[in-house]
Amino acid sequence: MIALIREKRTYRFRLLFALYKKADANMDAVYDMQELAMQAGMNHNQFLSAWKYLHMEELIQVRPYHEQSAQEGRYHARLMHKGIKAIEEVFLNENQYTYYFPAYREMMS
């Protein structure tokens, strides 16, 4: 069970970190999260699970990129302050678990 939890948390980290990097930690930048997930090597189910969690924990804020994308069901979001803090906390000590994510070194092994 621990391995499953670690796997889910790792996918969440990968998605949030992809947004963090793409946005250069800018909370005003809005990106297609599904596209970022695909670039990070996540399948659709992994993406949806991570997307819902990040949204419910208020690490990201769902934002329509433009009117048409909202109608198409696209997954656009921006970083929240809490999301930036969660990502940066991972790198303060790469060997330590954080509230949201496994230790960075463990996720990358």
VONU-697499 format. One line per 8 residues: number of its first residue (from 0); for each residue x, y, z of N, C-alpha, C, O. Coordinates in nm, 4 decimals, always signed. Example, Ala and Ser with C-alpha at 12.3 -4.5 7.8 and 13.67 -1.06 7.14 Angstrom:
<recs>
0) +1.3190/-0.5690/+0.7800/+1.2300/-0.4500/+0.7800/+1.3200/-0.3300/+0.7800/+1.4236/-0.3319/+0.8465 ~ +1.2850/-0.2250/+0.7080/+1.3670/-0.1060/+0.7140/+1.2900/+0.0030/+0.7870/+1.3409/+0.1138/+0.8039
</recs>
This chain:
<recs>
0) +0.0819/-0.1190/+0.0000/+0.0000/+0.0000/+0.0000/+0.0867/+0.1259/+0.0000/+0.0536/+0.2246/-0.0656 ~ +0.1971/+0.1219/+0.0735/+0.2875/+0.2369/+0.0794/+0.3411/+0.2688/-0.0602/+0.3545/+0.3855/-0.0969 ~ +0.3714/+0.1654/-0.1370/+0.4236/+0.1876/-0.2727/+0.3195/+0.2571/-0.3605/+0.3549/+0.3432/-0.4410 ~ +0.1931/+0.2216/-0.3463/+0.0864/+0.2849/-0.4236/+0.0725/+0.4323/-0.3862/+0.0580/+0.5179/-0.4735 ~ +0.0770/+0.4611/-0.2581/+0.0682/+0.5994/-0.2117/+0.1859/+0.6800/-0.2640/+0.1680/+0.7923/-0.3112 ~ +0.3052/+0.6246/-0.2564/+0.4252/+0.6924/-0.3058/+0.4143/+0.7189/-0.4551/+0.4538/+0.8255/-0.5025 ~ +0.3607/+0.6223/-0.5298/+0.3436/+0.6387/-0.6745/+0.2459/+0.7529/-0.7050/+0.2740/+0.8370/-0.7904 ~ +0.1328/+0.7563/-0.6366/+0.0341/+0.8635/-0.6583/+0.0944/+0.9994/-0.6259/+0.0759/+1.0950/-0.7012
8) +0.1658/+1.0086/-0.5154/+0.2271/+1.1354/-0.4758/+0.3344/+1.1785/-0.5748/+0.3536/+1.2979/-0.5982 ~ +0.4038/+1.0824/-0.6323/+0.5066/+1.1144/-0.7309/+0.4432/+1.1723/-0.8576/+0.4947/+1.2693/-0.9131 ~ +0.3331/+1.1146/-0.9036/+0.2640/+1.1701/-1.0207/+0.2142/+1.3111/-0.9936/+0.2216/+1.3983/-1.0802 ~ +0.1639/+1.3327/-0.8738/+0.1180/+1.4677/-0.8369/+0.2338/+1.5665/-0.8411/+0.2206/+1.6778/-0.8920 ~ +0.3475/+1.5236/-0.7866/+0.4656/+1.6103/-0.7885/+0.5071/+1.6403/-0.9324/+0.5323/+1.7556/-0.9674 ~ +0.5140/+1.5371/-1.0152/+0.5582/+1.5563/-1.1529/+0.4710/+1.6566/-1.2273/+0.5217/+1.7396/-1.3027 ~ +0.3401/+1.6490/-1.2062/+0.2488/+1.7409/-1.2734/+0.2643/+1.8829/-1.2200/+0.2718/+1.9782/-1.2975 ~ +0.2688/+1.8969/-1.0899/+0.2834/+2.0300/-1.0315/+0.4197/+2.0898/-1.0661/+0.4296/+2.2093/-1.0940
16) +0.5239/+2.0081/-1.0646/+0.6580/+2.0571/-1.0968/+0.6666/+2.0976/-1.2439/+0.7351/+2.1942/-1.2774 ~ +0.5980/+2.0248/-1.3316/+0.5952/+2.0621/-1.4736/+0.5323/+2.2004/-1.4901/+0.5806/+2.2818/-1.5689 ~ +0.4260/+2.2267/-1.4168/+0.3623/+2.3594/-1.4219/+0.4550/+2.4653/-1.3631/+0.4691/+2.5741/-1.4190 ~ +0.5174/+2.4335/-1.2516/+0.6102/+2.5261/-1.1864/+0.7220/+2.5686/-1.2829/+0.7536/+2.6869/-1.2958 ~ +0.7805/+2.4687/-1.3502/+0.8895/+2.4982/-1.4449/+0.8391/+2.5772/-1.5657/+0.8997/+2.6767/-1.6053 ~ +0.7287/+2.5323/-1.6232/+0.6753/+2.5982/-1.7440/+0.6386/+2.7435/-1.7142/+0.6646/+2.8322/-1.7955 ~ +0.5787/+2.7675/-1.5983/+0.5352/+2.9014/-1.5599/+0.6478/+2.9839/-1.4995/+0.6302/+3.1030/-1.4736 ~ +0.7624/+2.9225/-1.4770/+0.8737/+2.9884/-1.4098/+0.8267/+3.0463/-1.2751/+0.8612/+3.1583/-1.2373
24) +0.7469/+2.9655/-1.2052/+0.6925/+2.9998/-1.0726/+0.6056/+3.1256/-1.0745/+0.5887/+3.1912/-0.9718 ~ +0.5512/+3.1588/-1.1904/+0.4647/+3.2757/-1.2052/+0.3198/+3.2337/-1.1813/+0.2674/+3.1485/-1.2530 ~ +0.2556/+3.2922/-1.0822/+0.1183/+3.2548/-1.0482/+0.0153/+3.3104/-1.1461/-0.1022/+3.2749/-1.1371 ~ +0.0552/+3.3952/-1.2376/-0.0379/+3.4508/-1.3358/-0.0425/+3.3706/-1.4652/-0.1350/+3.3864/-1.5449 ~ +0.0563/+3.2851/-1.4864/+0.0648/+3.2081/-1.6103/-0.0336/+3.0912/-1.6070/-0.0427/+3.0197/-1.5072 ~ -0.1071/+3.0725/-1.7165/-0.2062/+2.9661/-1.7284/-0.1602/+2.8699/-1.8381/-0.1247/+2.9120/-1.9482 ~ -0.1615/+2.7400/-1.8063/-0.1165/+2.6395/-1.9022/-0.2127/+2.5222/-1.9069/-0.2911/+2.4998/-1.8147 ~ -0.2050/+2.4480/-2.0164/-0.2836/+2.3270/-2.0359/-0.2158/+2.2146/-1.9573/-0.1095/+2.1657/-1.9956
32) -0.2781/+2.1752/-1.8487/-0.2187/+2.0752/-1.7599/-0.2148/+1.9366/-1.8233/-0.1235/+1.8588/-1.7955 ~ -0.3109/+1.9050/-1.9068/-0.3103/+1.7750/-1.9731/-0.1906/+1.7643/-2.0674/-0.1289/+1.6584/-2.0780 ~ -0.1586/+1.8718/-2.1344/-0.0419/+1.8739/-2.2224/+0.0864/+1.8576/-2.1410/+0.1762/+1.7836/-2.1812 ~ +0.0955/+1.9255/-2.0280/+0.2133/+1.9119/-1.9415/+0.2271/+1.7696/-1.8895/+0.3380/+1.7171/-1.8796 ~ +0.1148/+1.7075/-1.8565/+0.1172/+1.5693/-1.8078/+0.1681/+1.4745/-1.9153/+0.2476/+1.3848/-1.8875 ~ +0.1222/+1.4946/-2.0376/+0.1689/+1.4101/-2.1482/+0.3193/+1.4270/-2.1676/+0.3902/+1.3286/-2.1884 ~ +0.3685/+1.5498/-2.1610/+0.5114/+1.5756/-2.1751/+0.5912/+1.5120/-2.0608/+0.7078/+1.4767/-2.0782 ~ +0.5276/+1.4976/-1.9437/+0.5927/+1.4359/-1.8279/+0.5786/+1.2836/-1.8296/+0.6231/+1.2165/-1.7365
40) +0.5170/+1.2286/-1.9348/+0.5064/+1.0838/-1.9488/+0.3925/+1.0205/-1.8704/+0.3966/+0.9009/-1.8416 ~ +0.2912/+1.0983/-1.8356/+0.1786/+1.0460/-1.7592/+0.0658/+1.0041/-1.8530/+0.0409/+1.0697/-1.9542 ~ -0.0022/+0.8944/-1.8189/-0.1191/+0.8558/-1.8979/-0.2415/+0.9332/-1.8484/-0.2333/+1.0071/-1.7503 ~ -0.3536/+0.9161/-1.9160/-0.4726/+0.9959/-1.8853/-0.5240/+0.9715/-1.7430/-0.5611/+1.0663/-1.6737 ~ -0.5263/+0.8464/-1.6995/-0.5750/+0.8165/-1.5646/-0.4840/+0.8744/-1.4574/-0.5320/+0.9268/-1.3569 ~ -0.3542/+0.8654/-1.4778/-0.2589/+0.9247/-1.3838/-0.2773/+1.0759/-1.3781/-0.2745/+1.1366/-1.2711 ~ -0.2962/+1.1350/-1.4957/-0.3185/+1.2788/-1.5026/-0.4443/+1.3191/-1.4268/-0.4400/+1.4097/-1.3436 ~ -0.5560/+1.2528/-1.4547/-0.6826/+1.2908/-1.3906/-0.6757/+1.2800/-1.2391/-0.7259/+1.3667/-1.1676
48) -0.6142/+1.1747/-1.1912/-0.5992/+1.1564/-1.0471/-0.5169/+1.2698/-0.9866/-0.5550/+1.3274/-0.8847 ~ -0.4043/+1.3014/-1.0494/-0.3170/+1.4091/-1.0004/-0.3866/+1.5443/-1.0118/-0.3802/+1.6253/-0.9193 ~ -0.4525/+1.5689/-1.1239/-0.5237/+1.6943/-1.1486/-0.6265/+1.7210/-1.0395/-0.6297/+1.8295/-0.9814 ~ -0.7099/+1.6222/-1.0121/-0.8151/+1.6381/-0.9116/-0.7560/+1.6664/-0.7738/-0.8049/+1.7527/-0.7009 ~ -0.6513/+1.5935/-0.7392/-0.5894/+1.6121/-0.6087/-0.5304/+1.7526/-0.5956/-0.5563/+1.8220/-0.4973 ~ -0.4523/+1.7940/-0.6934/-0.3889/+1.9259/-0.6883/-0.4932/+2.0367/-0.6805/-0.4747/+2.1358/-0.6098 ~ -0.6015/+2.0193/-0.7528/-0.7100/+2.1178/-0.7495/-0.7789/+2.1195/-0.6130/-0.8027/+2.2264/-0.5567 ~ -0.8107/+2.0026/-0.5602/-0.8814/+1.9952/-0.4319/-0.7954/+2.0452/-0.3157/-0.8477/+2.1000/-0.2187
56) -0.6645/+2.0264/-0.3255/-0.5727/+2.0745/-0.2209/-0.5367/+2.2220/-0.2396/-0.4624/+2.2792/-0.1598 ~ -0.5895/+2.2821/-0.3445/-0.5664/+2.4229/-0.3777/-0.4184/+2.4547/-0.4029/-0.3687/+2.5615/-0.3673 ~ -0.3500/+2.3582/-0.4653/-0.2129/+2.3808/-0.5094/-0.2129/+2.4438/-0.6483/-0.1170/+2.5099/-0.6879 ~ -0.3225/+2.4221/-0.7217/-0.3450/+2.4865/-0.8516/-0.4853/+2.5467/-0.8502/-0.5703/+2.5098/-0.7692 ~ -0.5065/+2.6398/-0.9415/-0.6399/+2.6970/-0.9591/-0.6802/+2.6761/-1.1040/-0.6080/+2.7144/-1.1960 ~ -0.7948/+2.6157/-1.1229/-0.8466/+2.5914/-1.2575/-0.8834/+2.7257/-1.3191/-0.9544/+2.8061/-1.2587 ~ -0.8343/+2.7482/-1.4391/-0.8572/+2.8747/-1.5094/-0.8847/+2.8454/-1.6554/-0.8061/+2.7751/-1.7190 ~ -0.9929/+2.8963/-1.7106/-1.0097/+2.8834/-1.8553/-0.9060/+2.9695/-1.9265/-0.8872/+3.0865/-1.8932
64) -0.8397/+2.9107/-2.0240/-0.7391/+2.9845/-2.1003/-0.8078/+3.0860/-2.1905/-0.7633/+3.1999/-2.2043 ~ -0.9150/+3.0428/-2.2501/-1.0038/+3.1299/-2.3259/-1.1377/+3.0598/-2.3352/-1.1483/+2.9423/-2.2999 ~ -1.2367/+3.1270/-2.3803/-1.3739/+3.0757/-2.3790/-1.3860/+2.9419/-2.4514/-1.4555/+2.8522/-2.4037 ~ -1.3206/+2.9275/-2.5636/-1.3318/+2.8046/-2.6422/-1.2750/+2.6858/-2.5662/-1.3326/+2.5771/-2.5707 ~ -1.1632/+2.7041/-2.4963/-1.1031/+2.5921/-2.4243/-1.1937/+2.5435/-2.3126/-1.1981/+2.4237/-2.2849 ~ -1.2663/+2.6341/-2.2477/-1.3596/+2.5943/-2.1423/-1.4705/+2.5074/-2.2018/-1.5152/+2.4117/-2.1387 ~ -1.5140/+2.5405/-2.3216/-1.6185/+2.4628/-2.3872/-1.5660/+2.3275/-2.4331/-1.6423/+2.2312/-2.4396 ~ -1.4384/+2.3184/-2.4649/-1.3788/+2.1940/-2.5122/-1.3415/+2.1006/-2.3978/-1.3019/+1.9867/-2.4227
72) -1.3530/+2.1454/-2.2737/-1.3183/+2.0620/-2.1599/-1.1694/+2.0496/-2.1368/-1.1234/+1.9492/-2.0823 ~ -1.0941/+2.1484/-2.1766/-0.9495/+2.1463/-2.1565/-0.9177/+2.1711/-2.0101/-0.9999/+2.2254/-1.9365 ~ -0.8012/+2.1322/-1.9690/-0.7601/+2.1397/-1.8297/-0.6544/+2.2482/-1.8099/-0.5357/+2.2177/-1.7982 ~ -0.6954/+2.3711/-1.8061/-0.6028/+2.4816/-1.7853/-0.6005/+2.5197/-1.6379/-0.7027/+2.5168/-1.5694 ~ -0.4814/+2.5555/-1.5910/-0.4680/+2.5938/-1.4501/-0.3476/+2.6847/-1.4336/-0.2630/+2.6984/-1.5220 ~ -0.3440/+2.7459/-1.3165/-0.2293/+2.8271/-1.2786/-0.1849/+2.7832/-1.1405/-0.2615/+2.7234/-1.0650 ~ -0.0609/+2.8135/-1.1089/-0.0058/+2.7833/-0.9769/-0.0703/+2.8700/-0.8706/-0.1052/+2.9854/-0.8955 ~ -0.0853/+2.8152/-0.7554/-0.1261/+2.8922/-0.6391/-0.0024/+2.9100/-0.5505/+0.0952/+2.8363/-0.5642
80) -0.0068/+3.0054/-0.4621/+0.1039/+3.0291/-0.3692/+0.1373/+2.9010/-0.2925/+0.2542/+2.8673/-0.2737 ~ +0.0349/+2.8317/-0.2494/+0.0523/+2.7068/-0.1750/+0.1245/+2.6012/-0.2607/+0.2037/+2.5226/-0.2087 ~ +0.0971/+2.5999/-0.3899/+0.1625/+2.5057/-0.4808/+0.3099/+2.5362/-0.4975/+0.3927/+2.4452/-0.5024 ~ +0.3427/+2.6642/-0.5062/+0.4837/+2.7039/-0.5163/+0.5579/+2.6609/-0.3898/+0.6670/+2.6043/-0.3975 ~ +0.4996/+2.6873/-0.2758/+0.5625/+2.6489/-0.1496/+0.5807/+2.4976/-0.1399/+0.6835/+2.4509/-0.0910 ~ +0.4816/+2.4203/-0.1864/+0.4900/+2.2747/-0.1812/+0.6034/+2.2226/-0.2685/+0.6750/+2.1309/-0.2283 ~ +0.6206/+2.2797/-0.3872/+0.7300/+2.2385/-0.4760/+0.8644/+2.2753/-0.4156/+0.9552/+2.1923/-0.4098 ~ +0.8771/+2.3976/-0.3713/+1.0062/+2.4433/-0.3194/+1.0459/+2.3703/-0.1918/+1.1647/+2.3533/-0.1647
88) +0.9485/+2.3274/-0.1140/+0.9779/+2.2522/+0.0086/+1.0486/+2.1203/-0.0228/+1.1333/+2.0753/+0.0544 ~ +1.0144/+2.0587/-0.1351/+1.0770/+1.9325/-0.1759/+1.2279/+1.9495/-0.1903/+1.3040/+1.8576/-0.1601 ~ +1.2711/+2.0663/-0.2362/+1.4128/+2.0872/-0.2646/+1.4923/+2.1422/-0.1464/+1.6146/+2.1541/-0.1542 ~ +1.4239/+2.1756/-0.0373/+1.4959/+2.2223/+0.0814/+1.5800/+2.1109/+0.1420/+1.6907/+2.1347/+0.1903 ~ +1.5270/+1.9897/+0.1390/+1.6014/+1.8719/+0.1809/+1.5559/+1.7581/+0.0913/+1.4476/+1.7026/+0.1101 ~ +1.6386/+1.7237/-0.0060/+1.6002/+1.6272/-0.1093/+1.5835/+1.4848/-0.0576/+1.5362/+1.3977/-0.1305 ~ +1.6219/+1.4604/+0.0675/+1.6104/+1.3269/+0.1258/+1.4919/+1.3144/+0.2211/+1.4720/+1.2088/+0.2810 ~ +1.4145/+1.4191/+0.2355/+1.3067/+1.4207/+0.3344/+1.1697/+1.4293/+0.2675/+1.1502/+1.5038/+0.1715
96) +1.0756/+1.3512/+0.3206/+0.9367/+1.3604/+0.2745/+0.8794/+1.4956/+0.3156/+0.9191/+1.5531/+0.4169 ~ +0.7851/+1.5455/+0.2351/+0.7117/+1.6665/+0.2716/+0.5663/+1.6251/+0.2980/+0.5313/+1.5078/+0.2853 ~ +0.4854/+1.7188/+0.3333/+0.3448/+1.6887/+0.3590/+0.2777/+1.6302/+0.2344/+0.1973/+1.5376/+0.2452 ~ +0.3100/+1.6831/+0.1173/+0.2434/+1.6406/-0.0054/+0.3192/+1.5361/-0.0871/+0.2574/+1.4567/-0.1580 ~ +0.4509/+1.5354/-0.0779/+0.5303/+1.4558/-0.1718/+0.6371/+1.3720/-0.1022/+0.6822/+1.4054/+0.0073 ~ +0.6777/+1.2608/-0.1684/+0.7910/+1.1838/-0.1190/+0.9201/+1.2650/-0.1320/+0.9212/+1.3711/-0.1943 ~ +1.0256/+1.2161/-0.0746/+1.1552/+1.2801/-0.0877/+1.1951/+1.2846/-0.2356/+1.1719/+1.1889/-0.3095 ~ +1.2544/+1.3950/-0.2776/+1.2924/+1.4112/-0.4190/+1.3827/+1.2979/-0.4661/+1.3610/+1.2420/-0.5736
104) +1.4823/+1.2642/-0.3880/+1.5757/+1.1578/-0.4281/+1.5033/+1.0245/-0.4480/+1.5395/+0.9457/-0.5354 ~ +1.4023/+1.0006/-0.3671/+1.3248/+0.8762/-0.3810/+1.2402/+0.8799/-0.5073/+1.2278/+0.7784/-0.5760 ~ +1.1823/+0.9940/-0.5389/+1.0997/+1.0039/-0.6600/+1.1835/+0.9883/-0.7864/+1.1338/+0.9386/-0.8874 ~ +1.3082/+1.0296/-0.7822/+1.3930/+1.0271/-0.9007/+1.4707/+0.8960/-0.9152/+1.5414/+0.8771/-1.0142 ~ +1.4585/+0.8056/-0.8179/+1.5339/+0.6783/-0.8289/+1.4562/+0.5743/-0.9031/+1.5043/+0.4625/-0.9212
</recs>
